[in-house]
Amino acid sequence: MGGRAFESVAFWDARYAVDASEFEWYAAPAAAAALAALERVAPAGRGRRPSVLDLGCGTSRLPADAAAAGYLVLAVDVSSIAVHAAAASSREENASRGSRPDFLVADATRLPLRPARFDAVLDKGTADALDCGGDEGAARLLGEAARASRVGGAVVMVSCRDAVRRTADFKAVPTLTLVSVADVGGEPGKPCPDAVVLVATVGPPAALSEGRE
């Protein structure tokens, strides 16, 4: 199969039909850095529970960890098998962790969600998978991430792609302003062990910006 397979629902359903157990595509330091970035851009606590959208969640435990940290999390994935497995795992943990994310079967590049709904949008590896089918994959995902975030919100991406390439992807979306790129190191034995975490703030649409001048 070519890289386009990673954009296929059938590919991911087949993968998770074989094994739908909890799985992290990237190293543990990357997930921890993503949560730390969320805390910087949308701090939880003191009665506030910022809303977070996780794009392409797979069977990662990151949505559950974010919910346990005090966020209202909606996690989406194109594979219904992955979503059902992740939701079942989350329900089992709910009693001990006190909070759990919600899940939705959806294409991260064509979200069935109203715009400006979330305080932060998170992607851990989904843009990388889409890129295997062509350079436009990350741009489509980032465009949807920006649309889903409120003005003043943030987009957090964990990627194993070259930081220069990812920086160009962010700059291609007019409403995103990249504010940090951090190398978080790796973990031997994991797929794509070396990762970077990129954080961008979300500004108003161009037409609205021009109207304020």
C-alpha positions in Angstrom: 0.0 0.0 0.0 1.2 3.6 -0.7 1.0 6.5 1.7 -2.6 7.2 0.7 -3.6 4.2 2.7 -3.2 6.3 5.8 -6.1 8.5 4.6 -8.4 5.4 4.2 -11.0 4.5 6.8 -10.7 0.9 5.7 -6.9 0.9 6.5 -7.4 2.1 10.1 -10.4 -0.1 10.7 -8.3 -3.1 9.6 -5.4 -2.1 11.8 -7.6 -1.7 14.9 -9.6 -4.8 14.1 -6.4 -6.8 14.6 -5.4 -5.0 17.8 -7.5 -2.3 19.5 -5.6 -2.3 22.7 -4.1 1.0 24.1 -1.2 2.1 21.9 1.0 5.2 21.7 2.5 5.9 18.3 5.0 8.3 19.8 7.3 8.2 22.8 6.0 9.0 26.3 8.0 12.3 26.5 6.0 13.6 23.6 2.6 13.0 25.2 3.9 14.6 28.4 5.1 17.6 26.5 1.7 18.0 24.8 -0.1 18.0 28.1 2.4 20.6 29.4 1.8 22.7 26.4 -2.0 22.5 27.0 -1.4 23.7 30.5 0.5 26.7 29.3 -2.0 27.9 26.7 -5.2 26.8 28.5 -4.6 26.2 32.2 -7.1 24.1 34.0 -8.1 24.3 37.6 -9.7 26.7 40.1 -13.1 25.7 38.7 -12.2 26.2 35.1 -12.2 23.3 32.7 -11.0 24.4 29.2 -12.4 22.5 26.2 -10.0 20.5 24.2 -10.4 18.7 20.8 -8.1 15.8 20.2 -7.7 15.0 16.5 -7.1 11.4 15.4 -7.0 9.9 18.9 -6.7 6.3 17.9 -6.4 4.2 21.1 -4.0 6.6 22.8 -4.5 7.3 26.5 -3.8 11.0 25.9 -7.5 12.0 25.9 -8.1 10.3 29.2 -5.0 11.9 30.7 -6.1 15.3 29.5 -9.5 14.8 31.0 -8.0 13.7 34.3 -5.9 16.8 34.3 -9.1 18.9 34.3 -10.0 19.4 30.6 -13.3 18.8 28.9 -12.1 16.6 26.1 -13.7 15.6 22.8 -11.6 13.0 21.0 -12.2 12.1 17.4 -11.0 9.4 15.0 -12.0 8.3 11.6 -12.0 4.6 12.8 -15.2 3.6 14.6 -13.3 0.5 15.9 -10.6 2.7 17.5 -13.2 5.1 18.9 -15.3 2.4 20.5 -12.2 0.7 22.0 -11.0 4.0 23.4 -14.4 4.9 24.8 -14.7 1.5 26.5 -11.2 1.8 28.0 -12.1 5.3 29.3 -15.3 4.1 30.9 -13.3 1.4 32.8 -11.0 4.1 34.2 -13.6 6.6 35.0 -14.3 5.5 38.6 -10.6 5.9 39.6 -9.7 9.0 37.5 -12.9 11.0 38.2 -13.4 12.3 34.6 -13.4 11.0 31.1 -13.4 12.3 27.6 -16.2 12.1 25.1 -15.6 10.4 21.7 -16.8 10.9 18.2 -16.3 9.1 14.9 -15.2 11.8 12.5 -12.6 12.8 9.8 -10.1 15.2 11.3 -9.9 17.1 8.0 -13.7 17.5 7.7 -15.1 18.0 11.2 -18.9 17.9 11.7 -18.5 20.5 14.4 -19.5 24.2 14.7 -16.5 26.6 14.5 -14.8 28.4 17.4 -16.0 25.7 19.9 -12.7 24.8 21.7 -10.1 26.5 23.8 -7.4 24.3 22.4 -7.0 21.7 19.6 -4.5 18.9 19.9 -2.9 16.6 17.3 -0.5 13.9 18.2 0.7 12.2 15.0 -2.4 12.5 12.8 -0.9 15.2 10.5 2.2 12.9 10.1 0.0 10.0 9.0 -1.9 12.2 6.5 1.4 13.5 5.1 2.3 10.1 4.0 -0.3 10.6 1.3 0.9 14.0 0.2 2.0 17.4 1.5 -1.5 18.8 1.7 -2.6 16.5 4.5 -1.2 18.6 7.4 -2.5 21.8 5.8 -6.1 20.4 5.7 -5.9 19.2 9.3 -4.4 22.5 10.6 -7.1 24.4 8.7 -9.8 22.4 10.5 -8.0 22.8 13.8 -7.9 26.6 13.4 -11.6 26.6 12.5 -12.6 24.5 15.5 -10.7 26.7 18.0 -12.0 30.0 19.4 -10.1 33.2 18.7 -7.4 33.4 21.3 -7.3 29.6 21.6 -4.4 27.4 20.6 -3.4 24.5 18.4 -0.8 22.0 19.9 0.8 19.5 17.5 3.1 16.6 18.3 5.1 15.6 15.2 8.0 13.6 14.2 8.5 15.5 10.9 11.2 18.1 10.4 10.5 21.2 12.4 11.2 23.5 9.4 8.6 21.6 7.4 6.0 21.8 10.1 6.7 25.5 10.6 5.8 26.1 7.0 2.6 24.1 7.4 1.5 26.4 10.3 2.4 29.5 8.4 0.2 28.4 5.5 -2.9 28.8 7.7 -3.6 32.6 8.0 -5.3 32.5 11.4 -2.4 30.6 13.1 0.6 32.2 14.7 3.3 29.8 15.7 4.7 30.7 19.1 6.9 27.8 20.1 8.7 24.7 18.7 10.3 22.4 21.2 12.3 19.2 20.7 11.1 16.7 23.3 13.6 14.0 22.5 12.6 10.3 22.1 12.2 6.9 23.5 14.0 3.9 21.9 11.7 1.3 20.5 8.8 3.5 19.8 7.5 4.4 16.3 8.9 7.8 15.3 10.8 8.1 18.7 12.0 11.7 18.0 9.3 14.3 18.2 8.7 18.1 18.3 5.8 19.9 19.9 4.6 23.0 18.1 2.2 25.5 19.6 0.3 28.2 17.7 -2.3 30.8 18.8 -5.5 31.3 16.8 -6.4 34.7 15.5 -9.6 36.0 13.9 -10.4 35.3 10.2 -8.8 37.6 7.7 -12.0 39.4 6.9 -12.7 40.2 10.6 -9.1 41.3 11.1 -9.4 43.7 8.1 -12.6 45.1 9.4 -10.9 46.2 12.6 -8.2 48.2 10.9 
